[in-house]
Amino acid sequence: MSPARDDLQLKIHLIRECLAQRFHDVLPHNIQQDRFVFNDGAYSFQFGFSRPAMEALPLDRLRTFMETVRFH
């Protein structure tokens, strides 16, 4: 794998990890479409991201965003 691909995989893992701490059934809906689906027991949500933006975002800033974002 290329370093860029490895970095993107780390970011996708981070997103899944952060979502799984607060929600149920966190799955990539279709990772080729850059989208996750998950639920809180009552409602379903989708989290989508722009691949070019994700590639440009430093890992520490992504972690901060994912730990503080509110989905409700």
C-alpha atoms as an extended CHARMM CRD file, in Angstrom:
* protein
*
        72  EXT
         1         1  MET       CA              0.0000000000        0.0000000000        0.0000000000  PROA      1               0.0000000000
         2         2  SER       CA              1.0680000000        3.5510000000       -0.6200000000  PROA      2               0.0000000000
         3         3  PRO       CA              1.6100000000        5.9350000000        2.3070000000  PROA      3               0.0000000000
         4         4  ALA       CA             -1.4260000000        7.9920000000        1.2050000000  PROA      4               0.0000000000
         5         5  ARG       CA             -3.5930000000        4.8560000000        1.1240000000  PROA      5               0.0000000000
         6         6  ASP       CA             -2.3000000000        3.7860000000        4.5580000000  PROA      6               0.0000000000
         7         7  ASP       CA             -3.0950000000        7.2510000000        5.9420000000  PROA      7               0.0000000000
         8         8  LEU       CA             -6.6160000000        7.1350000000        4.5140000000  PROA      8               0.0000000000
         9         9  GLN       CA             -7.1710000000        3.6780000000        6.0310000000  PROA      9               0.0000000000
        10        10  LEU       CA             -6.0510000000        5.0170000000        9.4320000000  PROA      10              0.0000000000
        11        11  LYS       CA             -8.5220000000        7.8820000000        9.1040000000  PROA      11              0.0000000000
        12        12  ILE       CA            -11.3690000000        5.5520000000        8.1440000000  PROA      12              0.0000000000
        13        13  HSD       CA            -10.5210000000        3.3530000000       11.1400000000  PROA      13              0.0000000000
        14        14  LEU       CA            -10.4860000000        6.4430000000       13.3940000000  PROA      14              0.0000000000
        15        15  ILE       CA            -13.9220000000        7.5390000000       12.1480000000  PROA      15              0.0000000000
        16        16  ARG       CA            -15.3580000000        4.0730000000       12.7660000000  PROA      16              0.0000000000
        17        17  GLU       CA            -13.7460000000        3.8970000000       16.2170000000  PROA      17              0.0000000000
        18        18  CYS       CA            -15.0890000000        7.2970000000       17.3010000000  PROA      18              0.0000000000
        19        19  LEU       CA            -18.5820000000        6.5670000000       15.9910000000  PROA      19              0.0000000000
        20        20  ALA       CA            -18.6380000000        3.1330000000       17.6620000000  PROA      20              0.0000000000
        21        21  GLN       CA            -17.9640000000        4.7350000000       21.0490000000  PROA      21              0.0000000000
        22        22  ARG       CA            -21.3190000000        6.5540000000       20.8490000000  PROA      22              0.0000000000
        23        23  PHE       CA            -23.5080000000        4.6110000000       18.4220000000  PROA      23              0.0000000000
        24        24  HSD       CA            -24.6220000000        1.1090000000       17.4370000000  PROA      24              0.0000000000
        25        25  ASP       CA            -24.0610000000       -0.9000000000       14.2640000000  PROA      25              0.0000000000
        26        26  VAL       CA            -21.4050000000        1.3770000000       12.7760000000  PROA      26              0.0000000000
        27        27  LEU       CA            -20.7610000000        0.1130000000        9.2790000000  PROA      27              0.0000000000
        28        28  PRO       CA            -19.3860000000        1.5650000000        6.1220000000  PROA      28              0.0000000000
        29        29  HSD       CA            -22.4890000000        1.8100000000        3.9740000000  PROA      29              0.0000000000
        30        30  ASN       CA            -20.3250000000        1.8320000000        0.9020000000  PROA      30              0.0000000000
        31        31  ILE       CA            -16.7890000000        2.9670000000        1.5750000000  PROA      31              0.0000000000
        32        32  GLN       CA            -16.3990000000        3.7230000000       -2.1280000000  PROA      32              0.0000000000
        33        33  GLN       CA            -19.0940000000        6.3700000000       -1.6170000000  PROA      33              0.0000000000
        34        34  ASP       CA            -17.3030000000        7.6100000000        1.5180000000  PROA      34              0.0000000000
        35        35  ARG       CA            -20.2620000000        7.0610000000        3.8260000000  PROA      35              0.0000000000
        36        36  PHE       CA            -20.8850000000        5.3800000000        7.1880000000  PROA      36              0.0000000000
        37        37  VAL       CA            -24.2810000000        4.4080000000        8.5890000000  PROA      37              0.0000000000
        38        38  PHE       CA            -25.0270000000        3.9650000000       12.3010000000  PROA      38              0.0000000000
        39        39  ASN       CA            -27.8300000000        4.3890000000       14.8220000000  PROA      39              0.0000000000
        40        40  ASP       CA            -28.4770000000        5.4750000000       18.3830000000  PROA      40              0.0000000000
        41        41  GLY       CA            -31.1750000000        2.9110000000       19.0610000000  PROA      41              0.0000000000
        42        42  ALA       CA            -33.9870000000        5.1780000000       17.8840000000  PROA      42              0.0000000000
        43        43  TYR       CA            -32.6950000000        6.9030000000       14.7560000000  PROA      43              0.0000000000
        44        44  SER       CA            -30.3750000000        6.0230000000       11.9140000000  PROA      44              0.0000000000
        45        45  PHE       CA            -27.6860000000        8.4200000000       10.7410000000  PROA      45              0.0000000000
        46        46  GLN       CA            -25.2340000000        8.6990000000        7.8860000000  PROA      46              0.0000000000
        47        47  PHE       CA            -21.8200000000       10.3080000000        8.0250000000  PROA      47              0.0000000000
        48        48  GLY       CA            -20.3420000000       11.1740000000        4.6650000000  PROA      48              0.0000000000
        49        49  PHE       CA            -17.0020000000       12.7080000000        3.8710000000  PROA      49              0.0000000000
        50        50  SER       CA            -15.1660000000       14.1140000000        0.9110000000  PROA      50              0.0000000000
        51        51  ARG       CA            -12.2040000000       11.8840000000        0.0930000000  PROA      51              0.0000000000
        52        52  PRO       CA             -9.9610000000       14.8040000000       -1.0580000000  PROA      52              0.0000000000
        53        53  ALA       CA            -10.7890000000       16.7490000000        2.1130000000  PROA      53              0.0000000000
        54        54  MET       CA            -10.1840000000       13.6480000000        4.2300000000  PROA      54              0.0000000000
        55        55  GLU       CA             -6.8120000000       13.0700000000        2.6010000000  PROA      55              0.0000000000
        56        56  ALA       CA             -5.7930000000       16.6810000000        3.3050000000  PROA      56              0.0000000000
        57        57  LEU       CA             -7.0000000000       16.7170000000        6.9320000000  PROA      57              0.0000000000
        58        58  PRO       CA             -4.3040000000       15.9170000000        9.5080000000  PROA      58              0.0000000000
        59        59  LEU       CA             -5.0940000000       12.8740000000       11.6570000000  PROA      59              0.0000000000
        60        60  ASP       CA             -5.0470000000       14.8350000000       14.9410000000  PROA      60              0.0000000000
        61        61  ARG       CA             -7.5750000000       17.3740000000       13.6090000000  PROA      61              0.0000000000
        62        62  LEU       CA             -9.8190000000       14.5610000000       12.3970000000  PROA      62              0.0000000000
        63        63  ARG       CA             -9.6900000000       12.9580000000       15.8550000000  PROA      63              0.0000000000
        64        64  THR       CA            -10.6390000000       16.2590000000       17.5160000000  PROA      64              0.0000000000
        65        65  PHE       CA            -13.5180000000       16.7320000000       15.0950000000  PROA      65              0.0000000000
        66        66  MET       CA            -14.8370000000       13.1910000000       15.5490000000  PROA      66              0.0000000000
        67        67  GLU       CA            -14.6420000000       13.4310000000       19.3290000000  PROA      67              0.0000000000
        68        68  THR       CA            -16.5670000000       16.7130000000       19.4610000000  PROA      68              0.0000000000
        69        69  VAL       CA            -19.0860000000       16.5380000000       16.6050000000  PROA      69              0.0000000000
        70        70  ARG       CA            -22.7470000000       16.2770000000       17.5950000000  PROA      70              0.0000000000
        71        71  PHE       CA            -25.0170000000       14.2320000000       15.3780000000  PROA      71              0.0000000000
        72        72  HSD       CA            -28.3170000000       15.1710000000       17.0190000000  PROA      72              0.0000000000
